């Protein structure tokens, strides 16, 4: 939908957010959205 509306940057960003990324130093693959959520979770009290 973003591509059809000529919003290529948005489409690219969404594919990265909901995609996977790799860490070559740790030889692991992770979901970008999960890592973002974990890093930005409010502190537990």
PDBQT receptor file of N, H, CA, C and O in Angstrom, charges set to zero:
ATOM      1  N   UNK A   1       0.831  -1.181   0.000  1.00  0.00    +0.000 N 
ATOM      2  CA  UNK A   1       0.000   0.000   0.000  1.00  0.00    +0.000 C 
ATOM      3  C   UNK A   1       0.883   1.255   0.000  1.00  0.00    +0.000 C 
ATOM      4  O   UNK A   1       0.605   2.213  -0.722  1.00  0.00    +0.000 OA
ATOM      5  N   UNK A   2       1.949   1.244   0.815  1.00  0.00    +0.000 N 
ATOM      6  H   UNK A   2       2.175   0.465   1.401  1.00  0.00    +0.000 HD
ATOM      7  CA  UNK A   2       2.841   2.398   0.857  1.00  0.00    +0.000 C 
ATOM      8  C   UNK A   2       3.531   2.595  -0.488  1.00  0.00    +0.000 C 
ATOM      9  O   UNK A   2       3.707   3.727  -0.938  1.00  0.00    +0.000 OA
ATOM     10  N   UNK A   3       3.918   1.506  -1.123  1.00  0.00    +0.000 N 
ATOM     11  H   UNK A   3       3.775   0.587  -0.757  1.00  0.00    +0.000 HD
ATOM     12  CA  UNK A   3       4.575   1.603  -2.437  1.00  0.00    +0.000 C 
ATOM     13  C   UNK A   3       3.603   2.158  -3.469  1.00  0.00    +0.000 C 
ATOM     14  O   UNK A   3       3.981   3.001  -4.283  1.00  0.00    +0.000 OA
ATOM     15  N   UNK A   4       2.356   1.696  -3.445  1.00  0.00    +0.000 N 
ATOM     16  H   UNK A   4       2.049   1.012  -2.784  1.00  0.00    +0.000 HD
ATOM     17  CA  UNK A   4       1.381   2.183  -4.425  1.00  0.00    +0.000 C 
ATOM     18  C   UNK A   4       1.089   3.666  -4.240  1.00  0.00    +0.000 C 
ATOM     19  O   UNK A   4       0.666   4.338  -5.180  1.00  0.00    +0.000 OA
ATOM     20  N   UNK A   5       1.310   4.174  -3.049  1.00  0.00    +0.000 N 
ATOM     21  H   UNK A   5       1.654   3.628  -2.285  1.00  0.00    +0.000 HD
ATOM     22  CA  UNK A   5       1.125   5.603  -2.772  1.00  0.00    +0.000 C 
ATOM     23  C   UNK A   5       2.428   6.386  -2.936  1.00  0.00    +0.000 C 
ATOM     24  O   UNK A   5       2.520   7.552  -2.550  1.00  0.00    +0.000 OA
ATOM     25  N   UNK A   6       3.441   5.718  -3.522  1.00  0.00    +0.000 N 
ATOM     26  H   UNK A   6       3.366   4.771  -3.836  1.00  0.00    +0.000 HD
ATOM     27  CA  UNK A   6       4.753   6.316  -3.774  1.00  0.00    +0.000 C 
ATOM     28  C   UNK A   6       5.452   6.770  -2.489  1.00  0.00    +0.000 C 
ATOM     29  O   UNK A   6       6.080   7.828  -2.451  1.00  0.00    +0.000 OA
ATOM     30  N   UNK A   7       5.334   5.966  -1.457  1.00  0.00    +0.000 N 
ATOM     31  H   UNK A   7       4.824   5.106  -1.488  1.00  0.00    +0.000 HD
ATOM     32  CA  UNK A   7       5.982   6.204  -0.158  1.00  0.00    +0.000 C 
ATOM     33  C   UNK A   7       7.031   5.123   0.061  1.00  0.00    +0.000 C 
ATOM     34  O   UNK A   7       6.944   4.342   1.009  1.00  0.00    +0.000 OA
ATOM     35  N   UNK A   8       8.037   5.084  -0.835  1.00  0.00    +0.000 N 
ATOM     36  H   UNK A   8       8.108   5.718  -1.605  1.00  0.00    +0.000 HD
ATOM     37  CA  UNK A   8       9.040   4.025  -0.790  1.00  0.00    +0.000 C 
ATOM     38  C   UNK A   8       9.809   4.010   0.519  1.00  0.00    +0.000 C 
ATOM     39  O   UNK A   8      10.113   2.938   1.040  1.00  0.00    +0.000 OA
ATOM     40  N   UNK A   9      10.134   5.186   1.063  1.00  0.00    +0.000 N 
ATOM     41  H   UNK A   9       9.887   6.057   0.640  1.00  0.00    +0.000 HD
ATOM     42  CA  UNK A   9      10.882   5.242   2.330  1.00  0.00    +0.000 C 
ATOM     43  C   UNK A   9      10.073   4.606   3.460  1.00  0.00    +0.000 C 
ATOM     44  O   UNK A   9      10.626   3.889   4.295  1.00  0.00    +0.000 OA
ATOM     45  N   UNK A  10       8.779   4.865   3.487  1.00  0.00    +0.000 N 
ATOM     46  H   UNK A  10       8.329   5.447   2.809  1.00  0.00    +0.000 HD
ATOM     47  CA  UNK A  10       7.911   4.261   4.504  1.00  0.00    +0.000 C 
ATOM     48  C   UNK A  10       7.850   2.744   4.318  1.00  0.00    +0.000 C 
ATOM     49  O   UNK A  10       7.957   1.988   5.283  1.00  0.00    +0.000 OA
ATOM     50  N   UNK A  11       7.680   2.313   3.082  1.00  0.00    +0.000 N 
ATOM     51  H   UNK A  11       7.593   2.927   2.298  1.00  0.00    +0.000 HD
ATOM     52  CA  UNK A  11       7.628   0.871   2.805  1.00  0.00    +0.000 C 
ATOM     53  C   UNK A  11       8.922   0.197   3.225  1.00  0.00    +0.000 C 
ATOM     54  O   UNK A  11       8.895  -0.887   3.807  1.00  0.00    +0.000 OA
ATOM     55  N   UNK A  12      10.053   0.824   2.936  1.00  0.00    +0.000 N 
ATOM     56  H   UNK A  12      10.075   1.705   2.462  1.00  0.00    +0.000 HD
ATOM     57  CA  UNK A  12      11.352   0.263   3.320  1.00  0.00    +0.000 C 
ATOM     58  C   UNK A  12      11.477   0.189   4.839  1.00  0.00    +0.000 C 
ATOM     59  O   UNK A  12      11.932  -0.822   5.375  1.00  0.00    +0.000 OA
ATOM     60  N   UNK A  13      11.078   1.250   5.534  1.00  0.00    +0.000 N 
ATOM     61  H   UNK A  13      10.709   2.071   5.099  1.00  0.00    +0.000 HD
ATOM     62  CA  UNK A  13      11.148   1.268   6.995  1.00  0.00    +0.000 C 
ATOM     63  C   UNK A  13      10.264   0.211   7.627  1.00  0.00    +0.000 C 
ATOM     64  O   UNK A  13      10.668  -0.432   8.596  1.00  0.00    +0.000 OA
ATOM     65  N   UNK A  14       9.075   0.021   7.101  1.00  0.00    +0.000 N 
ATOM     66  H   UNK A  14       8.747   0.543   6.314  1.00  0.00    +0.000 HD
ATOM     67  CA  UNK A  14       8.163  -0.996   7.637  1.00  0.00    +0.000 C 
ATOM     68  C   UNK A  14       8.721  -2.398   7.434  1.00  0.00    +0.000 C 
ATOM     69  O   UNK A  14       8.590  -3.258   8.305  1.00  0.00    +0.000 OA
ATOM     70  N   UNK A  15       9.343  -2.624   6.285  1.00  0.00    +0.000 N 
ATOM     71  H   UNK A  15       9.450  -1.925   5.578  1.00  0.00    +0.000 HD
ATOM     72  CA  UNK A  15       9.904  -3.952   6.063  1.00  0.00    +0.000 C 
ATOM     73  C   UNK A  15      11.058  -4.227   7.014  1.00  0.00    +0.000 C 
ATOM     74  O   UNK A  15      11.266  -5.372   7.416  1.00  0.00    +0.000 OA
ATOM     75  N   UNK A  16      11.807  -3.197   7.379  1.00  0.00    +0.000 N 
ATOM     76  H   UNK A  16      11.638  -2.267   7.052  1.00  0.00    +0.000 HD
ATOM     77  CA  UNK A  16      12.872  -3.386   8.358  1.00  0.00    +0.000 C 
ATOM     78  C   UNK A  16      12.304  -3.585   9.762  1.00  0.00    +0.000 C 
ATOM     79  O   UNK A  16      12.767  -4.457  10.497  1.00  0.00    +0.000 OA
ATOM     80  N   UNK A  17      11.310  -2.789  10.139  1.00  0.00    +0.000 N 
ATOM     81  H   UNK A  17      10.934  -2.080   9.543  1.00  0.00    +0.000 HD
ATOM     82  CA  UNK A  17      10.732  -2.882  11.479  1.00  0.00    +0.000 C 
ATOM     83  C   UNK A  17      10.117  -4.249  11.739  1.00  0.00    +0.000 C 
ATOM     84  O   UNK A  17      10.298  -4.821  12.814  1.00  0.00    +0.000 OA
ATOM     85  N   UNK A  18       9.393  -4.771  10.761  1.00  0.00    +0.000 N 
ATOM     86  H   UNK A  18       9.246  -4.306   9.888  1.00  0.00    +0.000 HD
ATOM     87  CA  UNK A  18       8.714  -6.041  10.958  1.00  0.00    +0.000 C 
ATOM     88  C   UNK A  18       9.500  -7.225  10.403  1.00  0.00    +0.000 C 
ATOM     89  O   UNK A  18       8.982  -8.335  10.286  1.00  0.00    +0.000 OA
ATOM     90  N   UNK A  19      10.756  -6.963  10.065  1.00  0.00    +0.000 N 
ATOM     91  H   UNK A  19      11.177  -6.061  10.160  1.00  0.00    +0.000 HD
ATOM     92  CA  UNK A  19      11.607  -8.014   9.535  1.00  0.00    +0.000 C 
ATOM     93  C   UNK A  19      12.587  -8.522  10.579  1.00  0.00    +0.000 C 
ATOM     94  O   UNK A  19      12.369  -8.379  11.782  1.00  0.00    +0.000 OA
ATOM     95  N   UNK A  20      13.650  -9.106  10.103  1.00  0.00    +0.000 N 
ATOM     96  H   UNK A  20      13.826  -9.222   9.126  1.00  0.00    +0.000 HD
ATOM     97  CA  UNK A  20      14.693  -9.659  10.948  1.00  0.00    +0.000 C 
ATOM     98  C   UNK A  20      16.007  -8.961  10.653  1.00  0.00    +0.000 C 
ATOM     99  O   UNK A  20      16.208  -8.440   9.556  1.00  0.00    +0.000 OA
ATOM    100  N   UNK A  21      16.881  -8.950  11.608  1.00  0.00    +0.000 N 
ATOM    101  H   UNK A  21      16.718  -9.374  12.500  1.00  0.00    +0.000 HD
ATOM    102  CA  UNK A  21      18.220  -8.399  11.446  1.00  0.00    +0.000 C 
ATOM    103  C   UNK A  21      19.203  -9.390  12.046  1.00  0.00    +0.000 C 
ATOM    104  O   UNK A  21      18.835 -10.258  12.838  1.00  0.00    +0.000 OA
ATOM    105  N   UNK A  22      20.441  -9.246  11.658  1.00  0.00    +0.000 N 
ATOM    106  H   UNK A  22      20.740  -8.541  11.014  1.00  0.00    +0.000 HD
ATOM    107  CA  UNK A  22      21.455 -10.158  12.155  1.00  0.00    +0.000 C 
ATOM    108  C   UNK A  22      22.563  -9.419  12.860  1.00  0.00    +0.000 C 
ATOM    109  O   UNK A  22      22.866  -8.271  12.537  1.00  0.00    +0.000 OA
ATOM    110  N   UNK A  23      23.163 -10.082  13.821  1.00  0.00    +0.000 N 
ATOM    111  H   UNK A  23      22.916 -11.014  14.083  1.00  0.00    +0.000 HD
ATOM    112  CA  UNK A  23      24.319  -9.567  14.540  1.00  0.00    +0.000 C 
ATOM    113  C   UNK A  23      25.484 -10.495  14.232  1.00  0.00    +0.000 C 
ATOM    114  O   UNK A  23      25.577 -11.584  14.800  1.00  0.00    +0.000 OA
ATOM    115  N   UNK A  24      26.382 -10.070  13.330  1.00  0.00    +0.000 N 
ATOM    116  H   UNK A  24      26.307  -9.185  12.869  1.00  0.00    +0.000 HD
ATOM    117  CA  UNK A  24      27.482 -10.957  12.972  1.00  0.00    +0.000 C 
ATOM    118  C   UNK A  24      28.425 -11.247  14.136  1.00  0.00    +0.000 C 
ATOM    119  O   UNK A  24      29.020 -12.324  14.192  1.00  0.00    +0.000 OA
ATOM    120  N   UNK A  25      28.571 -10.307  15.064  1.00  0.00    +0.000 N 
ATOM    121  H   UNK A  25      28.088  -9.432  15.018  1.00  0.00    +0.000 HD
ATOM    122  CA  UNK A  25      29.451 -10.519  16.210  1.00  0.00    +0.000 C 
ATOM    123  C   UNK A  25      28.972 -11.628  17.126  1.00  0.00    +0.000 C 
ATOM    124  O   UNK A  25      29.778 -12.314  17.753  1.00  0.00    +0.000 OA
ATOM    125  N   UNK A  26      27.677 -11.803  17.204  1.00  0.00    +0.000 N 
ATOM    126  H   UNK A  26      27.022 -11.246  16.695  1.00  0.00    +0.000 HD
ATOM    127  CA  UNK A  26      27.096 -12.854  18.060  1.00  0.00    +0.000 C 
ATOM    128  C   UNK A  26      26.509 -13.996  17.254  1.00  0.00    +0.000 C 
ATOM    129  O   UNK A  26      25.967 -14.953  17.808  1.00  0.00    +0.000 OA
ATOM    130  N   UNK A  27      26.622 -13.884  15.941  1.00  0.00    +0.000 N 
ATOM    131  H   UNK A  27      27.062 -13.107  15.491  1.00  0.00    +0.000 HD
ATOM    132  CA  UNK A  27      26.089 -14.909  15.031  1.00  0.00    +0.000 C 
ATOM    133  C   UNK A  27      24.641 -15.241  15.363  1.00  0.00    +0.000 C 
ATOM    134  O   UNK A  27      24.279 -16.407  15.518  1.00  0.00    +0.000 OA
ATOM    135  N   UNK A  28      23.811 -14.194  15.471  1.00  0.00    +0.000 N 
ATOM    136  H   UNK A  28      24.106 -13.246  15.345  1.00  0.00    +0.000 HD
ATOM    137  CA  UNK A  28      22.412 -14.411  15.793  1.00  0.00    +0.000 C 
ATOM    138  C   UNK A  28      21.515 -13.566  14.897  1.00  0.00    +0.000 C 
ATOM    139  O   UNK A  28      21.950 -12.571  14.316  1.00  0.00    +0.000 OA
ATOM    140  N   UNK A  29      20.267 -13.978  14.798  1.00  0.00    +0.000 N 
ATOM    141  H   UNK A  29      19.914 -14.786  15.270  1.00  0.00    +0.000 HD
ATOM    142  CA  UNK A  29      19.243 -13.267  14.045  1.00  0.00    +0.000 C 
ATOM    143  C   UNK A  29      18.120 -12.958  15.014  1.00  0.00    +0.000 C 
ATOM    144  O   UNK A  29      17.778 -13.788  15.857  1.00  0.00    +0.000 OA
ATOM    145  N   UNK A  30      17.535 -11.755  14.900  1.00  0.00    +0.000 N 
ATOM    146  H   UNK A  30      17.812 -11.081  14.215  1.00  0.00    +0.000 HD
ATOM    147  CA  UNK A  30      16.477 -11.355  15.820  1.00  0.00    +0.000 C 
ATOM    148  C   UNK A  30      15.416 -10.549  15.096  1.00  0.00    +0.000 C 
ATOM    149  O   UNK A  30      15.652 -10.019  14.010  1.00  0.00    +0.000 OA
ATOM    150  N   UNK A  31      14.240 -10.462  15.713  1.00  0.00    +0.000 N 
ATOM    151  H   UNK A  31      14.048 -10.893  16.595  1.00  0.00    +0.000 HD
ATOM    152  CA  UNK A  31      13.161  -9.636  15.179  1.00  0.00    +0.000 C 
ATOM    153  C   UNK A  31      13.391  -8.206  15.654  1.00  0.00    +0.000 C 
ATOM    154  O   UNK A  31      13.533  -7.954  16.850  1.00  0.00    +0.000 OA
ATOM    155  N   UNK A  32      13.426  -7.281  14.714  1.00  0.00    +0.000 N 
ATOM    156  H   UNK A  32      13.310  -7.485  13.742  1.00  0.00    +0.000 HD
ATOM    157  CA  UNK A  32      13.712  -5.884  15.036  1.00  0.00    +0.000 C 
ATOM    158  C   UNK A  32      12.650  -5.313  15.982  1.00  0.00    +0.000 C 
ATOM    159  O   UNK A  32      12.997  -4.640  16.952  1.00  0.00    +0.000 OA
ATOM    160  N   UNK A  33      11.380  -5.568  15.720  1.00  0.00    +0.000 N 
ATOM    161  H   UNK A  33      11.099  -6.115  14.932  1.00  0.00    +0.000 HD
ATOM    162  CA  UNK A  33      10.304  -5.027  16.556  1.00  0.00    +0.000 C 
ATOM    163  C   UNK A  33      10.401  -5.529  17.994  1.00  0.00    +0.000 C 
ATOM    164  O   UNK A  33      10.154  -4.770  18.931  1.00  0.00    +0.000 OA
ATOM    165  N   UNK A  34      10.757  -6.797  18.176  1.00  0.00    +0.000 N 
ATOM    166  H   UNK A  34      10.958  -7.414  17.414  1.00  0.00    +0.000 HD
ATOM    167  CA  UNK A  34      10.894  -7.347  19.531  1.00  0.00    +0.000 C 
ATOM    168  C   UNK A  34      12.025  -6.664  20.294  1.00  0.00    +0.000 C 
ATOM    169  O   UNK A  34      11.883  -6.339  21.472  1.00  0.00    +0.000 OA
ATOM    170  N   UNK A  35      13.144  -6.453  19.613  1.00  0.00    +0.000 N 
ATOM    171  H   UNK A  35      13.259  -6.717  18.656  1.00  0.00    +0.000 HD
ATOM    172  CA  UNK A  35      14.280  -5.790  20.262  1.00  0.00    +0.000 C 
ATOM    173  C   UNK A  35      13.952  -4.349  20.611  1.00  0.00    +0.000 C 
ATOM    174  O   UNK A  35      14.326  -3.867  21.681  1.00  0.00    +0.000 OA
ATOM    175  N   UNK A  36      13.256  -3.658  19.718  1.00  0.00    +0.000 N 
ATOM    176  H   UNK A  36      12.952  -4.050  18.849  1.00  0.00    +0.000 HD
ATOM    177  CA  UNK A  36      12.865  -2.269  19.974  1.00  0.00    +0.000 C 
ATOM    178  C   UNK A  36      11.928  -2.201  21.177  1.00  0.00    +0.000 C 
ATOM    179  O   UNK A  36      12.093  -1.352  22.053  1.00  0.00    +0.000 OA
ATOM    180  N   UNK A  37      10.954  -3.091  21.214  1.00  0.00    +0.000 N 
ATOM    181  H   UNK A  37      10.820  -3.780  20.502  1.00  0.00    +0.000 HD
ATOM    182  CA  UNK A  37      10.002  -3.127  22.331  1.00  0.00    +0.000 C 
ATOM    183  C   UNK A  37      10.721  -3.391  23.646  1.00  0.00    +0.000 C 
ATOM    184  O   UNK A  37      10.451  -2.729  24.648  1.00  0.00    +0.000 OA
ATOM    185  N   UNK A  38      11.623  -4.342  23.644  1.00  0.00    +0.000 N 
ATOM    186  H   UNK A  38      11.842  -4.879  22.829  1.00  0.00    +0.000 HD
ATOM    187  CA  UNK A  38      12.363  -4.677  24.848  1.00  0.00    +0.000 C 
ATOM    188  C   UNK A  38      13.233  -3.511  25.326  1.00  0.00    +0.000 C 
ATOM    189  O   UNK A  38      13.310  -3.247  26.526  1.00  0.00    +0.000 OA
ATOM    190  N   UNK A  39      13.871  -2.831  24.413  1.00  0.00    +0.000 N 
ATOM    191  H   UNK A  39      13.809  -3.046  23.439  1.00  0.00    +0.000 HD
ATOM    192  CA  UNK A  39      14.766  -1.725  24.764  1.00  0.00    +0.000 C 
ATOM    193  C   UNK A  39      14.003  -0.499  25.243  1.00  0.00    +0.000 C 
ATOM    194  O   UNK A  39      14.569   0.343  25.941  1.00  0.00    +0.000 OA
ATOM    195  N   UNK A  40      12.728  -0.381  24.881  1.00  0.00    +0.000 N 
ATOM    196  H   UNK A  40      12.268  -1.064  24.314  1.00  0.00    +0.000 HD
ATOM    197  CA  UNK A  40      11.955   0.815  25.218  1.00  0.00    +0.000 C 
ATOM    198  C   UNK A  40      10.823   0.547  26.204  1.00  0.00    +0.000 C 
ATOM    199  O   UNK A  40       9.908   1.358  26.342  1.00  0.00    +0.000 OA
ATOM    200  N   UNK A  41      10.889  -0.584  26.882  1.00  0.00    +0.000 N 
ATOM    201  H   UNK A  41      11.633  -1.243  26.770  1.00  0.00    +0.000 HD
ATOM    202  CA  UNK A  41       9.875  -0.950  27.870  1.00  0.00    +0.000 C 
ATOM    203  C   UNK A  41      10.038  -0.051  29.102  1.00  0.00    +0.000 C 
ATOM    204  O   UNK A  41      11.167   0.198  29.526  1.00  0.00    +0.000 OA
ATOM    205  N   UNK A  42       8.946   0.437  29.682  1.00  0.00    +0.000 N 
ATOM    206  H   UNK A  42       8.029   0.234  29.338  1.00  0.00    +0.000 HD
ATOM    207  CA  UNK A  42       9.052   1.242  30.896  1.00  0.00    +0.000 C 
ATOM    208  C   UNK A  42       9.695   0.447  32.036  1.00  0.00    +0.000 C 
ATOM    209  O   UNK A  42       9.531  -0.770  32.119  1.00  0.00    +0.000 OA
ATOM    210  N   UNK A  43      10.413   1.126  32.894  1.00  0.00    +0.000 N 
ATOM    211  H   UNK A  43      10.547   2.115  32.827  1.00  0.00    +0.000 HD
ATOM    212  CA  UNK A  43      11.079   0.475  34.029  1.00  0.00    +0.000 C 
ATOM    213  C   UNK A  43      10.045  -0.088  34.991  1.00  0.00    +0.000 C 
ATOM    214  O   UNK A  43       9.034   0.552  35.283  1.00  0.00    +0.000 OA
ATOM    215  N   UNK A  44      10.313  -1.291  35.477  1.00  0.00    +0.000 N 
ATOM    216  H   UNK A  44      11.135  -1.810  35.240  1.00  0.00    +0.000 HD
ATOM    217  CA  UNK A  44       9.427  -1.920  36.465  1.00  0.00    +0.000 C 
ATOM    218  C   UNK A  44       9.799  -1.382  37.841  1.00  0.00    +0.000 C 
ATOM    219  O   UNK A  44      10.977  -1.203  38.150  1.00  0.00    +0.000 OA
ATOM    220  N   UNK A  45       8.813  -1.132  38.642  1.00  0.00    +0.000 N 
ATOM    221  H   UNK A  45       7.856  -1.277  38.391  1.00  0.00    +0.000 HD
ATOM    222  CA  UNK A  45       9.060  -0.621  39.999  1.00  0.00    +0.000 C 
ATOM    223  C   UNK A  45       8.598  -1.591  41.024  1.00  0.00    +0.000 C 
ATOM    224  O   UNK A  45       8.724  -1.333  42.220  1.00  0.00    +0.000 OA
TER     225      UNK A  45
